[in-house]
Amino acid sequence: MSMPIDPRSLKKRKNSEGQFKALSFMAISVAGIFLVLFFSDIIRKGYTAFQQTEIKAVITYSQTIFDNPRSALDPRINPLVSRGVTRILPMHLRENPQLLGQTEEFWVLANAEVDQYVKGKPNRLKPNEAALVDELLAEGTIKKAFNIGFFTNGDSKLAEMAGIFSAAVGTLYVLCITFIFSFPAGVMAAIYMEEFAPDNRIMQIVEVNINNLAAIPSILFGLLGLAIFINFMGLPRSSALVGGLTLALMTLPVIIISTRAAIRAIPDSIREGALALGATHWQLVWDHILPLSLPGILTGTIIGLARAIGETAPLLIIGMVAYIQDVPRGLTSSATVLPAQIYVWSSESIRAFTERTSAGIIVLLVVLLTMNAVAILLRNKYERKW
């Protein structure tokens, strides 16, 4: 005979369930609000970096340009033009001597203070310079154009000329090295641990350590990379090779764990059927286990690489925060990555680098969100329901 249900107990249970749902909804709402505020603040500060102020200038090429590059410009706009433009003029005349004695008119970069003034941001323009900028704006000889240099230039001490190209190439090098060294080793280690390794005390210790490595602070991998690859092996400091190997150590546990989870998700009936038809254990793994678990493996790998591409702490330890203006010429050349470039810009005292910092974060977030979206699409498209 069943016991009667106490109405008070049932009501208390329903109240507890309602409170739990309310708290859960509140936590999600707070997290969503903070996420929206974060993205809004970053976009508000950084979107202006994708435009750059330009001034229409008349350039007169003469011999004096080699001793005094600013002599080629109209004295009226001289204080407003970027120093980077005047550095380029002598080189341009040296490469094109037929321009000597000629005059050209084209748009040149304004300096950072003029750019900040035109964008309505804090600046250090003098009153007479601000008045001149207003006058030129009214004449139509100052405009804001798409900042292609932000994507094609390397780092620069001049905020108006600083770009992310060298950091983007360095990031690509590091990411490729990370994938090459971590993906095969991680997948093979996971297959061995799941399919071939004996269940003994040693393997249990190895498994615990792999799980612990996936959770330790990333800066410790930087110390490990410094000790092994630089101090012991003597590889070049600040190189993409050392950065990639260090991040490969950090990504390896994530790939092993995700691969093992993907292999475990395959039902035993697949294994039993293959073995019953005479397949060897290796044929079972190569022809059935690996292809069926590949979507999960790729998903975990992409998420691991997305985590690696956003890391800064381990790369700071191995010196990848150097001033890198040119694209690295090889894997052993000095290089930097997008997170390190953003870190360097954030420490600059010039206000114009603030929008560069936020714009770099926007680019990095777009890359990270794209990689995570690809991982989700792969999972949803190729995932099998057993």
Secondary structure, DSSP 8 states (H G I E B T S, - for coil): ------HHHHHHHHHHHHHHHHHHHHHHHHHHHHHHHHHHHHHHHHGGGGEEEEEEEEEE--GGGTT-GGGGS-TTTGGGB-HHHHHHHHHHHHH-GGGTT-EEEEEEEB-HHHHHHHTT------HHHHHHHHHHHHHT-EEEEE-THHHH----SSGGG--SHHHHHHHHHHHHHHHHHHHHHHHHHHHIIIIIS--SHHHHHHHHHHHHHTTS-HHHHHHHHIIIIIIIT---TTBHHHHHHHHHHHHHHHHHHHHHHHHHTS-HHHHHHHHHTT--HHHHIIIIIHHHHHHHHHHHHHHHHHHHHT--HHHHHTTTTS---S---STTSB---HHHHHHHHHT-SSTHHHHHHHHHHHHHHHHHHHHHHHHHHHHHHH----
